[in-house]
Each structure stands twice: as structure tokens, then as C-alpha cells.
Amino acid sequence: MILKIFRVLSIFVLCTAGFSEVISPIEPYDYNENKANLGKSLFFDTRLNKNNFSCQRCHNLSQEVTGTTKNPFSSPSILNSSMNYYFDKEGKRQSLKEQIKDMFLDVKAYNTKPSYFIAQIKKNPIYIEQFKEIYGNINFENAIDAIEEFIKALRMPSRFDYYLQGHDDIFNEDEKEGYKLFIHKGCITCHNGANLGGGMLTYIKNAGSKNKMRTSPSLRNVAKTAPYIGNITNLKDTLRFLKLSVINVPLNEAEMDKIIIFLKTLDSEIPPILQH
């Protein structure tokens, strides 16, 4: 019942605003190269954690770049994540920097202490020189700032963004039809904004209490970032589930196929910072 009410309210907002305003193209972020490269080194460094793993363990950025992994648990993709409005599932944080910091300190995630993290950094003369040149000194806040700049550098457009910018011929007819269905079947109700999701909150009732939760994650790179709802591993089964439980509109198999064809246009290009 809550989801249905939420959907009706969302449709009202979208119809009032106009579809052209609720989805916008993205462009690469003009990042500070020195900061981002330092952040990249910290991101991949396994020596900064007592358990000898890096951020890469949960956010894959090598080989088939997805920004997520299925092991040890399914993590949200960090590709284009700097454009998110909320950065945690309860919608408490709206700052990427605070989210990074909390993940480093979280015992269920990276699980480190600032003192240990910085002590490890100070063992590396290359890091010492980089921090001195960029920030003047080494501290936890500066390290988090560098990692934030690296994550911002992972913001990259897809073919869909070029289509929105007016390059009509970049989409074939099936992709155009899939986008139209995405709008008219109501997917855009929850998956909107530059990230096509991740910017809405709703209240979920559970055992008599009402909790605020972030709904509808970003669909960017969705074809690469399974599993989905309830560990469903493919997009077709996910759409079938949504048809029955959330969308609540007629949606046949052929229409689902067209929507999936559109969703595949949301795969980002490989960011330049990962190409060297």
C-alpha cells in the first residue's frame, strides 16, 4: 500500500515538473588530476588496512569495470556515485565525503582507525611527497579528500547522455522505443534525475515502526551490476518482479525486452583515470 501511494505522489510530481526536467545528461567531471591520482593509489592500496584488502575488494574497478562486487556482499556501484543525492540506504547522508569517511570507520566495511591509516601512509615516501605537494601535510581528512576526488573522476557519460544532448542517430529504433516505454510504463517515476535513481526517500512500515529508506537505486551501468532485488541475477526477471509488485501496469515480454535494450545504453564509458 505504501509503495502504491508513493508511486502516485511521485507521478504527480513528475507530471507537474515535466519529463524533460527530471532526467538530464551528465558530462565528465573536471577533476584535480593530482588529487585524483593520489586518491586512486589509496583506493587500490591493500597496505592501509589490517585485513590487507583495499576499497577494490567491494568496488571493482579493474578488468570488467563495474564499481561493485558480489563478494563478500553486493555493494552499490561507485561509478557515477558522486552525482547521488543520498549516500546511504536511510538517506541520512548527502555528502560523498562523509559517506567515504563512514565506510572507512565502519566495522562491517573497511574497518580502520585514522591513526593506523595515516601511520601506514607515512611509511611510503611517495605518499609523503604527494601529500606534501598537494596538501602540505598528511592527515585523515586530506586522505578522504583525495579519495573523494578520485570517485568524482569516475563520473562518465553513456550513449544515453549523448542521445539526450540531441544526437538522435546514436540510438537505434529499439533503443528509442525502449526509452519511450521506460517513460510511459512509469519506470521514470522512481528512476529519474541525472543518475536515473538514488534521489528518493519513502517510509517503510516494519513491526509497527516507520523507517525512512532510500528507494530506486541508480540505473547507470545496471546491466553490469547484478544481483538486483532479492538477489535476482538478470534484468528480465527483475522487470517481471517489479511488474507484479511495484509498477502495477500492463507490461508484456516484448516490452520488457525493449526496456532492457534501453537500459544497456546506460553503460558508462571507461573513465580516463582508469585507462592508465
Summary of the structure (lengths in Angstrom):
residues: 276
radius of gyration: 20.1
end to end distance: 49.7
largest distance: 61.7
contacts: 797
relative contact order: 0.17
helix: 51%
strand: 6%
